[in-house]
Amino acid sequence: MNDLLIFTLLFVAIATGWYLGRRSSARPAAGFELPGQTRREFRVRLEDHAGGAIDSFIGALEVNSETFETHVELGNLLRRKGEVDGATRVHQNLLTRPGLPSPQLHLAYLELARDYISAGLLDRAEALLLDLVGESPQQRRVSQRHLLEIYQSERDWPRAIEVARGLLPLQAAGGASPEDKTVERGQDVGIMISHYCCELAAEKSRAGERHQARALLREALAQDDQCVRASLMLGELEADSGHYRKAIKALRAVGRQDPDFLPETIALLRKCHGELGDERGFRDYFEASLERAPTASLVLARAEYLLETEGSETAGEFLSGQLAERPSLRGLSRLISLHLQSSEGKAREDLDLLQVLVSRLISERPAYRCTHCGFSGRHLHWLCPGCKYWGTVKLAHGPTAE
């Protein structure tokens, strides 16, 4: 079917819907809308043959308050299909038509900014979004969200923090209506700011600006007192500065924030307690942490500690007891490696084969999983590569995952 015929069918369908809507006196017109069957045909034809018919569609269907939504929908459909140039043409066409009400004009600018973001033209999108923040109360918050997306991709953390703070008053004051909270999408702004502060603190720390880094990490915890990342970074910063008690305080906060991250604190906690001559304090805390959160990672950390301080026999007995209660592939792999040290002959060959098989199973399973979108991988990401949420990637749980 050629493009001219497709366009003819589309135009007839649209004109029919418009005419029927004009004739209807049963209810006031709430805006242009195609009949259900016609709308489905409209979508199918666009998805199959949008390219050649776009310009004809733009030229033939007048832009007014009743057809505006149809133009917007066409542009958005093209953008979702990856045809960003076509989407841009449709939305730019809306902006050339005089007399559009301000709400529709602002929406057209917003959709054009989204086109630019999809095309990677971030400077153009930024300019449009900044104008909308200043001029459109209806589109201000969604424009700020898109600005965060841009600054985040550019790693411009100071500007990201500035824009995100502009989103805080509505949430912090509790002044948003239930409708506002359901319409606005995206992660809690306080969580986002806390990670922006962590990113900026990392830059300051690498530059030797420890005072500024410390202030940023405290700001991160003020925005989100459950931010594990900020506590870990603050513990490292205080330990590097020789402030071991402060480091211990920061690192112990992790256990209250999210016990899944306790294993990340053990090595540095041991160092800090050692510098203070408080090995007993470390052992007591370690044992209490294991009782509270006996994850595979913490069990393995405890086994390594026992191996170093009391020998392989004690470490092996500990691992065997833990595996009987909480099976895990990683724990089994470490137990096999301990037994390999004292095995010979056929027993050693069998253990070698078993170790290879278990290691293969471990390598095929993700170590981390996003609690928001389900993204999984072998490494910890503070920013999920899938859904772009901060702090949602955690250790995967379960015998085969651990």
matplotlib code that plots the C-alpha trace (Angstrom):
import matplotlib.pyplot as plt

x = [0.0, 1.6, 2.0, -0.6, -3.3, -2.3, -2.5, -5.9, -7.2, -5.8, -7.2, -10.7, -10.7, -9.6, -12.2, -14.9, -14.1, -14.0, -17.3, -19.1, -17.7, -19.1, -22.5, -22.7, -24.7, -25.0, -22.0, -19.6, -16.5, -13.5, -11.0, -10.4, -10.6, -10.9, -13.4, -11.9, -11.6, -10.4, -7.8, -6.5, -6.3, -4.6, -1.9, -1.3, -0.9, 1.5, 3.6, 3.8, 4.2, 4.8, 7.8, 6.3, 2.9, 4.2, 4.7, 1.3, -0.4, 1.2, 0.2, -3.3, -4.6, -5.1, -3.7, -6.4, -7.6, -9.4, -6.6, -3.7, -3.8, -3.7, -0.5, 1.1, 0.2, 1.6, 4.9, 5.1, 4.5, 7.3, 9.6, 8.8, 9.6, 13.0, 12.0, 13.1, 13.4, 9.8, 8.7, 10.6, 9.0, 5.5, 6.2, 8.0, 5.0, 2.8, 4.9, 4.6, 0.8, -0.4, -3.1, -2.4, -3.4, -0.5, -1.0, -0.9, 2.1, 4.0, 3.1, 4.4, 7.7, 8.0, 7.5, 10.0, 12.5, 11.9, 12.6, 15.9, 16.8, 16.1, 18.3, 21.1, 20.8, 20.9, 21.9, 18.7, 16.6, 18.1, 17.3, 13.6, 13.3, 14.8, 12.2, 9.4, 10.6, 10.3, 7.1, 4.8, 3.6, 1.8, 5.0, 7.5, 8.1, 8.2, 10.7, 12.8, 12.8, 14.0, 16.7, 17.9, 18.1, 20.3, 22.6, 22.9, 24.0, 26.5, 27.7, 27.1, 26.4, 26.2, 23.5, 21.7, 21.7, 20.4, 17.5, 16.6, 16.4, 13.8, 11.7, 11.9, 9.5, 6.3, 7.4, 9.0, 6.1, 3.7, 1.6, 1.2, -2.3, -2.8, -3.3, 0.1, 1.9, 0.4, 1.0, 4.7, 6.9, 10.4, 12.5, 12.2, 14.1, 15.9, 17.4, 18.6, 20.2, 22.0, 23.6, 24.4, 26.2, 28.1, 29.2, 30.4, 32.1, 34.0, 35.3, 36.3, 38.0, 40.1, 41.1, 42.3, 39.4, 38.4, 36.6, 34.3, 33.8, 32.9, 30.3, 28.8, 28.5, 26.8, 24.4, 23.7, 22.8, 20.6, 18.7, 18.4, 19.4, 19.3, 21.9, 24.4, 26.7, 27.2, 28.0, 30.5, 32.2, 32.3, 33.8, 36.5, 37.2, 37.5, 39.7, 42.0, 42.1, 43.1, 39.7, 39.1, 36.3, 34.4, 35.0, 33.7, 30.6, 29.9, 30.5, 28.3, 25.5, 25.4, 24.1, 21.1, 20.6, 20.8, 22.3, 22.9, 25.9, 27.5, 30.2, 31.4, 32.3, 34.1, 37.7, 37.8, 36.1, 38.8, 41.5, 40.0, 39.5, 43.0, 44.4, 42.6, 43.8, 40.2, 40.1, 37.6, 35.2, 35.5, 34.8, 31.8, 30.3, 31.1, 29.3, 26.3, 26.1, 26.2, 23.3, 21.3, 22.0, 23.5, 23.9, 26.3, 28.8, 28.9, 29.3, 32.2, 33.8, 33.5, 35.1, 38.1, 38.5, 38.5, 40.9, 43.3, 43.0, 42.2, 43.1, 41.4, 39.8, 37.8, 36.9, 35.8, 33.6, 32.0, 31.2, 29.8, 27.5, 26.3, 25.7, 23.6, 21.3, 21.6, 22.9, 24.7, 26.9, 29.5, 29.8, 30.0, 32.8, 34.8, 34.3, 35.6, 38.7, 39.4, 39.1, 41.3, 44.2, 44.3, 43.2, 45.2, 44.7, 41.2, 39.5, 41.4, 40.5, 36.8, 36.9, 38.7, 35.9, 33.2, 34.9, 35.0, 31.3, 30.3, 32.4, 30.7, 27.3, 28.3, 29.7, 26.4, 24.3, 24.0, 25.5, 23.4, 19.8, 17.8, 14.9, 13.0, 13.3, 14.9, 18.1, 20.8, 24.6, 27.9, 28.9, 27.4, 26.1, 24.9, 22.9, 20.9, 21.8, 18.3, 15.8, 18.3, 17.2, 19.8, 20.7, 18.3, 20.9, 21.7, 23.1, 20.8, 19.5, 18.8, 20.9, 21.8, 22.3, 24.6]
y = [0.0, 3.3, 6.3, 8.4, 5.8, 5.4, 9.2, 9.3, 6.6, 8.4, 11.7, 10.3, 8.5, 11.7, 13.8, 11.3, 11.4, 15.2, 15.5, 13.0, 14.8, 18.1, 16.6, 15.1, 17.2, 14.6, 16.0, 18.9, 18.3, 17.6, 17.7, 15.9, 12.1, 9.4, 6.6, 3.5, 1.4, 4.3, 5.1, 1.6, 1.7, 5.1, 3.6, 0.5, 2.6, 5.0, 2.2, 0.5, 3.5, 6.6, 7.9, 9.0, 10.1, 12.4, 15.6, 15.1, 14.6, 17.8, 19.8, 18.6, 18.5, 21.9, 22.6, 23.8, 23.0, 19.9, 18.4, 19.4, 16.1, 14.1, 15.9, 15.4, 11.7, 11.2, 12.9, 10.8, 7.6, 8.4, 9.1, 5.8, 4.1, 5.8, 8.1, 11.2, 13.4, 12.8, 13.5, 16.7, 17.8, 17.2, 19.1, 21.9, 22.3, 22.9, 25.8, 27.5, 27.8, 31.1, 31.3, 28.2, 28.6, 28.8, 25.3, 23.7, 25.8, 24.8, 21.2, 21.4, 22.9, 20.1, 17.4, 19.0, 19.0, 15.3, 14.8, 16.7, 14.5, 11.4, 12.8, 13.6, 17.4, 18.1, 21.8, 22.5, 20.5, 22.3, 25.7, 24.8, 23.2, 26.2, 28.5, 26.2, 26.2, 30.0, 30.3, 27.3, 26.4, 23.3, 21.9, 23.3, 20.1, 17.7, 20.1, 20.1, 16.3, 16.3, 18.8, 16.4, 13.7, 16.0, 17.1, 13.6, 12.3, 15.2, 14.5, 18.2, 17.5, 21.1, 22.0, 18.8, 19.5, 23.1, 21.9, 19.0, 21.4, 23.3, 20.2, 19.7, 22.3, 20.6, 17.2, 18.5, 20.7, 18.0, 20.4, 18.2, 16.8, 13.1, 13.8, 15.6, 12.7, 10.2, 12.3, 13.1, 10.2, 9.4, 8.7, 10.6, 13.8, 13.6, 10.2, 11.7, 14.7, 12.5, 10.6, 13.8, 14.9, 11.6, 12.0, 15.5, 14.5, 11.8, 14.5, 16.7, 13.9, 13.0, 16.6, 16.5, 18.8, 16.7, 19.4, 20.1, 16.3, 15.8, 18.6, 17.2, 13.7, 15.2, 17.0, 13.6, 12.1, 15.1, 14.6, 10.8, 9.4, 5.9, 6.6, 3.7, 5.1, 8.4, 6.4, 4.2, 7.2, 9.2, 6.2, 5.9, 9.7, 9.8, 6.7, 8.2, 11.4, 9.3, 10.0, 6.3, 6.8, 9.0, 6.4, 3.6, 5.6, 6.3, 2.6, 1.2, 3.3, 1.1, -1.8, 0.3, 1.6, -1.6, -4.8, -6.1, -3.8, -4.8, -6.9, -3.7, -2.3, -5.2, -4.7, -1.0, -1.5, -4.0, -1.6, 1.3, -0.9, -2.2, 1.4, 2.0, -1.2, -2.4, -5.9, -7.1, -4.3, -5.4, -9.1, -8.2, -6.0, -8.6, -11.4, -9.2, -8.2, -11.8, -12.7, -9.8, -10.3, -13.7, -13.1, -15.2, -12.3, -11.6, -15.4, -15.5, -12.4, -14.1, -17.3, -15.3, -13.6, -17.0, -18.4, -15.6, -15.6, -19.2, -21.4, -23.4, -26.0, -23.4, -21.6, -24.8, -25.8, -22.4, -22.6, -26.1, -25.0, -21.9, -23.9, -26.4, -23.6, -21.2, -23.0, -20.8, -21.5, -19.1, -20.6, -24.1, -22.9, -21.5, -24.6, -26.8, -24.6, -25.1, -28.9, -28.9, -27.6, -30.9, -33.4, -35.7, -38.3, -39.2, -37.1, -34.0, -34.8, -35.1, -31.8, -30.1, -31.2, -30.1, -26.7, -26.2, -27.0, -24.8, -21.9, -22.2, -22.0, -18.9, -17.2, -17.8, -16.1, -12.3, -11.1, -7.9, -7.1, -3.8, -3.8, -1.3, -2.7, -6.2, -5.4, -7.9, -8.0, -9.0, -5.6, -3.0, 0.1, 3.0, 4.2, 1.3, 1.0, -0.2, 2.2, 5.0, 4.9, 5.6, 3.2, 0.4, -2.2, -4.6, -8.1, -10.8, -13.2, -16.9, -20.1, -20.0, -16.2, -16.2]
z = [0.0, -1.0, 1.2, -0.7, -0.1, 3.6, 4.0, 2.4, 4.7, 7.7, 6.7, 6.0, 9.4, 11.2, 9.3, 10.1, 13.8, 13.8, 11.9, 14.2, 17.2, 15.8, 15.3, 18.7, 21.2, 23.9, 25.7, 25.5, 23.4, 25.8, 23.0, 19.7, 19.9, 17.3, 17.6, 19.2, 16.0, 13.9, 16.6, 16.4, 12.6, 13.0, 15.2, 13.0, 9.8, 11.5, 12.9, 9.5, 7.2, 9.2, 7.2, 3.9, 5.2, 8.0, 6.0, 4.2, 7.5, 8.9, 5.9, 5.6, 9.2, 10.6, 14.1, 16.5, 20.0, 18.7, 16.7, 18.9, 20.9, 17.7, 16.6, 19.9, 19.9, 16.5, 17.5, 20.7, 18.7, 16.3, 19.2, 20.8, 17.5, 17.4, 14.5, 16.4, 13.3, 12.4, 16.0, 16.0, 12.7, 14.1, 17.4, 15.7, 13.3, 16.4, 17.5, 14.1, 14.4, 15.9, 18.5, 20.6, 24.2, 26.6, 28.1, 24.7, 23.6, 26.7, 26.2, 22.6, 23.9, 26.5, 23.8, 21.6, 24.5, 24.9, 21.2, 21.7, 24.7, 22.6, 19.8, 22.2, 21.6, 25.3, 25.0, 23.0, 25.4, 28.3, 26.9, 26.3, 29.7, 31.5, 29.8, 30.8, 34.5, 34.4, 32.4, 32.9, 36.4, 34.9, 33.3, 35.8, 37.9, 34.9, 33.2, 36.3, 36.3, 32.7, 33.6, 36.3, 33.6, 31.5, 34.3, 35.6, 32.2, 32.0, 35.5, 36.3, 40.0, 41.3, 38.8, 39.4, 43.2, 42.5, 40.3, 42.7, 45.6, 43.6, 43.7, 47.4, 48.9, 47.7, 49.1, 52.3, 53.2, 52.6, 50.6, 47.5, 47.0, 46.4, 42.8, 42.5, 44.1, 41.6, 38.6, 39.3, 38.4, 39.4, 42.5, 45.7, 45.3, 48.7, 47.7, 44.4, 46.1, 48.6, 45.7, 43.8, 47.0, 47.2, 43.5, 44.2, 47.5, 45.6, 43.2, 46.1, 47.9, 44.9, 44.6, 48.3, 49.4, 52.4, 54.3, 51.4, 50.8, 54.5, 54.3, 51.2, 52.8, 55.8, 53.5, 51.8, 55.1, 56.0, 52.8, 53.2, 56.6, 55.1, 52.5, 52.9, 50.3, 52.3, 55.5, 53.7, 52.1, 55.3, 57.1, 54.5, 54.6, 58.4, 58.5, 55.9, 58.0, 61.1, 62.8, 63.7, 66.2, 63.8, 61.1, 63.3, 64.1, 60.4, 59.4, 62.2, 60.9, 57.8, 59.9, 60.9, 57.4, 55.4, 56.9, 53.4, 53.2, 56.4, 54.6, 52.9, 56.4, 58.0, 56.6, 57.4, 60.8, 61.8, 60.7, 62.8, 65.9, 65.5, 65.3, 68.6, 70.2, 70.5, 68.8, 71.4, 70.4, 66.7, 67.5, 69.6, 66.9, 64.2, 66.1, 66.8, 63.2, 62.1, 64.4, 63.1, 59.3, 58.5, 54.8, 52.7, 52.3, 56.1, 56.8, 54.4, 55.9, 59.3, 58.0, 56.6, 60.0, 61.8, 59.2, 59.9, 63.7, 64.6, 61.6, 58.9, 61.1, 63.1, 59.9, 58.3, 61.3, 61.3, 57.6, 57.8, 60.6, 58.7, 55.5, 57.3, 58.4, 55.4, 52.2, 49.7, 46.6, 47.7, 51.1, 49.6, 47.3, 50.2, 52.3, 49.4, 49.0, 52.7, 52.5, 49.4, 51.4, 53.4, 50.8, 48.6, 45.9, 44.7, 47.3, 46.1, 42.5, 43.4, 45.3, 42.4, 40.0, 42.5, 42.9, 39.1, 38.9, 41.8, 40.5, 37.1, 38.8, 40.7, 37.6, 35.8, 38.4, 39.1, 42.4, 42.5, 41.6, 41.4, 43.8, 41.6, 38.0, 38.5, 36.6, 37.6, 37.2, 38.7, 40.0, 42.4, 40.7, 42.8, 39.8, 38.3, 34.6, 33.9, 35.6, 36.5, 40.1, 42.8, 45.6, 44.5, 43.4, 46.2, 46.8, 45.4, 48.0, 47.9, 48.0, 44.3, 44.2, 47.3]

ax = plt.figure().add_subplot(projection="3d")
ax.plot(x, y, z, "-o")
ax.set_aspect("equal")
plt.show()
